[in-house]
Amino acid sequence: MKHVDPTETKQILTRLKTVRGHMAAVERMMEEDKSCEEILLQLVAIRSAIHKVSVVVAQRYANTCMIDALEKGEDRKEVLNKAIETLMKLNQ
């Protein structure tokens, strides 16, 4: 990808490391027999962090991947339809 912002990549990786930390916390909490409420709050944090990563990657997709495909001469309609289909999967 030609148009990738290294700062954006770093932000995505940082968010993914946060998710990994939350996942490890949930594993520890399960092993330590923590309350369901505490575990659920961690799971909410994981879901939120994953959503934020998804939004950033979706923006990157719209701003870079689609542009790259069009610059390579791919059919506009096909690129747009593929983008819509891919982005719609975020809401499933």
C-alpha positions in Angstrom: 0.0 0.0 0.0 1.5 3.3 -1.1 -0.6 5.7 1.0 -0.1 4.1 4.5 0.6 6.5 7.3 3.2 4.9 9.7 1.7 6.9 12.6 -1.6 5.2 11.9 0.0 1.8 11.8 1.6 2.5 15.2 -1.8 3.5 16.6 -3.4 0.3 15.3 -0.7 -1.8 16.8 -0.9 0.0 20.1 -4.7 -0.6 20.2 -4.1 -4.3 19.4 -1.6 -4.6 22.2 -4.3 -3.1 24.5 -6.7 -5.7 23.4 -4.1 -8.4 24.1 -3.6 -7.0 27.6 -7.4 -7.0 28.3 -7.6 -10.6 27.1 -4.7 -11.7 29.4 -6.6 -9.9 32.2 -9.7 -11.9 31.5 -7.8 -15.1 31.6 -6.2 -14.2 34.9 -9.6 -13.2 36.3 -11.1 -16.5 35.3 -8.2 -18.4 36.9 -8.6 -16.3 40.1 -12.4 -16.9 40.1 -13.2 -13.2 40.0 -16.8 -12.0 39.9 -18.8 -12.2 36.7 -19.3 -8.4 36.9 -15.5 -7.8 36.8 -15.1 -10.2 33.9 -17.9 -8.7 32.0 -16.5 -5.2 32.4 -13.2 -6.4 30.9 -15.1 -8.0 28.0 -16.8 -4.7 27.4 -13.4 -3.0 27.3 -12.2 -5.6 24.8 -15.2 -5.1 22.6 -14.7 -1.4 22.7 -11.0 -1.6 21.8 -11.8 -4.0 18.9 -14.4 -1.6 17.6 -12.0 1.3 17.7 -9.4 -0.8 15.8 -12.1 -1.7 13.3 -13.0 1.9 12.7 -9.4 2.9 12.1 -8.8 0.0 9.8 -12.0 0.8 7.9 -10.9 4.4 7.5 -7.5 3.2 6.2 -9.3 0.8 3.8 -11.4 3.6 2.4 -8.4 6.0 2.2 -5.7 3.7 0.9 -6.8 0.3 -0.3 -9.6 1.6 -2.5 -7.3 4.3 -3.9 -4.6 1.8 -4.6 -7.1 -0.5 -6.4 -8.4 2.4 -8.5 -4.8 3.5 -9.4 -4.1 0.0 -10.5 -6.9 0.4 -13.0 -9.5 -1.8 -11.3 -13.1 -1.2 -12.2 -14.6 1.6 -10.1 -17.9 -0.2 -9.7 -16.3 -3.4 -8.6 -14.0 -1.6 -6.1 -16.9 0.3 -4.6 -19.1 -2.8 -4.4 -16.3 -4.8 -2.8 -15.7 -1.9 -0.3 -19.4 -1.7 0.6 -19.6 -5.5 1.1 -16.4 -5.5 3.3 -17.5 -2.5 5.4 -21.0 -4.0 5.9 -19.4 -7.0 7.5 -18.3 -4.7 10.4 -21.9 -4.4 11.4 -22.7 -8.1 11.5 
